[in-house]
Amino acid sequence: MASSKESHRQAEEIINDPGLMSVWDSNPLESQLIVALVEAGILTKFQIKKLAKKRKEGECLLDTFLGTGTITEEDIAEGLADHYHLPYMRLTNLSIESELFNYVEEDLARRHLCVPLRIERKQLTLAMHNPLDFKPIHKIESENGLAVKAVISSRSDILRVVEEQYGLPAPLDKSMKGE
């Protein structure tokens, strides 16, 4: 794993690399996450440049990394938690009180990959896949009068809890597909 200073230097090089500008321009939020993973020592400039060439049109670069086995979901979650100084929580074998899901609408949970974990002293702990996505935090705070404390969890852990709590997503109505 690279030193903090070396990781920061690599992150700066990646941000300014003309060959990667199309990646950054297509998804600025993803680019911030990738830079955070470089700074956390999870990814290297070499890995990013190599896999950016293999990325399919419209595919998220992080999905390319996951699909090739370069990194795991846990690597991403742990790297982001380390970079943003947030706790990382695995959601397996975790018992979540069902009434907590009244604070997070199903659409919000699915769209922003977040689930409530507990409430203590008017503060809701929210497991999130993306710590830079502030929309669910603001929505929950404004609608429920609770402060929100974010923790990071893997995408698959959150999706599993969402499916357990809300069920599988409803299939699209044929009239909505334009048929």
PLY file of the C-alpha trace (Angstrom):
ply
format ascii 1.0
element vertex 179
property float x
property float y
property float z
element edge 178
property int vertex1
property int vertex2
end_header
0.00 0.00 0.00
1.35 3.43 -0.92
2.19 6.06 1.68
-0.29 8.83 2.34
1.92 11.37 0.59
2.41 9.05 -2.42
-1.34 8.30 -2.61
-2.15 12.01 -2.54
0.40 12.67 -5.32
-1.15 9.88 -7.41
-4.62 11.31 -6.83
-3.46 14.74 -8.06
-1.94 13.14 -11.18
-5.17 11.25 -11.87
-7.29 14.38 -11.57
-5.08 16.21 -14.06
-4.55 13.33 -16.49
-5.91 14.35 -19.94
-6.55 10.69 -20.82
-9.02 10.39 -17.95
-10.90 13.65 -18.48
-13.77 11.83 -20.21
-14.21 9.69 -17.09
-14.35 12.74 -14.84
-16.62 14.68 -17.17
-19.11 11.82 -17.50
-19.57 11.34 -13.75
-18.03 13.96 -11.42
-19.32 12.22 -8.29
-17.71 8.94 -9.32
-14.44 10.75 -9.95
-14.48 12.08 -6.37
-15.01 8.55 -5.08
-12.17 7.19 -7.22
-9.80 9.92 -6.02
-10.79 9.08 -2.43
-9.97 5.41 -3.10
-6.58 6.38 -4.53
-5.85 8.56 -1.52
-6.89 5.68 0.75
-4.40 3.43 -1.09
-7.10 1.11 -2.51
-6.52 1.98 -6.20
-3.47 3.11 -8.16
-3.11 5.39 -11.15
-1.94 2.41 -13.20
-5.09 0.40 -12.37
-7.35 3.31 -13.25
-5.68 4.04 -16.59
-5.66 0.35 -17.55
-9.30 -0.27 -16.66
-10.60 3.05 -18.01
-9.71 1.68 -21.46
-11.79 -1.46 -20.80
-14.82 0.44 -19.57
-17.92 -0.08 -21.69
-19.80 2.93 -23.02
-21.88 4.44 -20.21
-20.53 2.03 -17.59
-19.53 3.35 -14.20
-15.75 2.94 -13.79
-16.24 1.50 -10.30
-18.44 -1.20 -11.87
-15.58 -1.97 -14.27
-13.23 -2.41 -11.30
-15.73 -4.65 -9.53
-16.41 -6.69 -12.67
-12.74 -7.43 -13.22
-12.11 -8.29 -9.58
-9.61 -5.44 -9.20
-11.37 -4.40 -6.00
-14.26 -5.71 -3.93
-17.31 -3.89 -2.59
-15.77 -4.16 0.86
-12.53 -2.55 -0.43
-14.60 0.38 -1.71
-16.63 0.74 1.48
-13.62 0.42 3.78
-11.53 2.81 1.65
-14.27 5.45 1.62
-14.85 5.04 5.36
-11.14 5.52 5.98
-10.87 8.50 3.63
-13.93 10.31 5.01
-13.30 9.30 8.62
-16.66 7.56 8.88
-17.40 4.20 10.47
-17.69 1.16 8.21
-20.44 -1.29 9.15
-21.16 -4.73 7.78
-24.89 -5.31 7.82
-24.83 -9.10 7.91
-26.46 -10.59 11.01
-27.58 -7.12 12.08
-31.08 -6.88 13.52
-32.81 -3.64 12.47
-36.12 -2.67 14.04
-38.75 -2.58 11.28
-40.31 0.70 12.51
-37.07 2.50 11.60
-37.97 2.06 7.94
-40.82 4.53 8.46
-38.13 7.22 8.44
-36.71 6.22 5.04
-39.07 5.91 2.08
-38.56 2.89 -0.13
-37.78 5.00 -3.21
-35.13 6.95 -1.28
-33.56 3.74 0.07
-33.39 2.15 -3.39
-32.31 5.21 -5.34
-29.65 6.38 -2.88
-28.65 3.01 -1.40
-29.26 3.84 2.24
-30.96 2.13 5.18
-31.67 3.22 8.76
-29.88 1.33 11.50
-30.92 2.90 14.82
-32.12 6.04 16.57
-30.42 7.36 19.68
-31.06 10.79 21.19
-32.92 12.17 18.12
-30.12 11.00 15.82
-30.76 8.42 13.11
-27.77 6.32 12.04
-27.97 5.78 8.29
-25.93 3.16 6.42
-24.96 4.57 3.02
-23.08 3.31 0.02
-22.00 6.80 -1.08
-20.95 9.25 1.64
-20.98 12.13 -0.85
-24.70 11.75 -1.55
-26.23 14.29 0.82
-29.75 14.21 -0.63
-31.07 11.37 1.58
-29.50 12.94 4.67
-31.15 16.32 4.02
-34.49 14.72 3.15
-34.60 12.58 6.30
-33.52 15.48 8.51
-36.08 17.89 7.08
-38.99 15.43 7.02
-38.42 13.80 10.40
-36.70 16.43 12.53
-33.83 14.06 13.24
-30.11 14.56 12.86
-28.53 11.94 10.61
-25.22 10.25 11.28
-23.82 8.46 8.23
-21.92 5.19 8.28
-20.63 3.40 5.22
-21.71 -0.07 4.14
-21.19 -2.10 1.00
-23.65 -1.83 -1.85
-24.64 -5.51 -1.63
-25.24 -5.31 2.14
-27.55 -2.33 1.67
-29.40 -3.90 -1.27
-29.94 -7.08 0.74
-31.47 -5.11 3.64
-33.62 -3.06 1.24
-34.96 -6.23 -0.38
-35.57 -7.88 3.00
-37.44 -4.85 4.29
-39.30 -3.55 1.23
-39.37 -6.67 -0.95
-38.17 -7.01 -4.52
-38.77 -4.01 -6.76
-42.10 -4.10 -8.55
-41.85 -4.97 -12.26
-42.47 -2.09 -14.64
-46.03 -1.78 -15.86
-46.21 -2.41 -19.64
-47.92 0.93 -20.10
-44.89 2.62 -18.53
-42.51 0.90 -20.96
-44.27 2.46 -23.90
-45.63 -0.84 -25.24
0 1
1 2
2 3
3 4
4 5
5 6
6 7
7 8
8 9
9 10
10 11
11 12
12 13
13 14
14 15
15 16
16 17
17 18
18 19
19 20
20 21
21 22
22 23
23 24
24 25
25 26
26 27
27 28
28 29
29 30
30 31
31 32
32 33
33 34
34 35
35 36
36 37
37 38
38 39
39 40
40 41
41 42
42 43
43 44
44 45
45 46
46 47
47 48
48 49
49 50
50 51
51 52
52 53
53 54
54 55
55 56
56 57
57 58
58 59
59 60
60 61
61 62
62 63
63 64
64 65
65 66
66 67
67 68
68 69
69 70
70 71
71 72
72 73
73 74
74 75
75 76
76 77
77 78
78 79
79 80
80 81
81 82
82 83
83 84
84 85
85 86
86 87
87 88
88 89
89 90
90 91
91 92
92 93
93 94
94 95
95 96
96 97
97 98
98 99
99 100
100 101
101 102
102 103
103 104
104 105
105 106
106 107
107 108
108 109
109 110
110 111
111 112
112 113
113 114
114 115
115 116
116 117
117 118
118 119
119 120
120 121
121 122
122 123
123 124
124 125
125 126
126 127
127 128
128 129
129 130
130 131
131 132
132 133
133 134
134 135
135 136
136 137
137 138
138 139
139 140
140 141
141 142
142 143
143 144
144 145
145 146
146 147
147 148
148 149
149 150
150 151
151 152
152 153
153 154
154 155
155 156
156 157
157 158
158 159
159 160
160 161
161 162
162 163
163 164
164 165
165 166
166 167
167 168
168 169
169 170
170 171
171 172
172 173
173 174
174 175
175 176
176 177
177 178
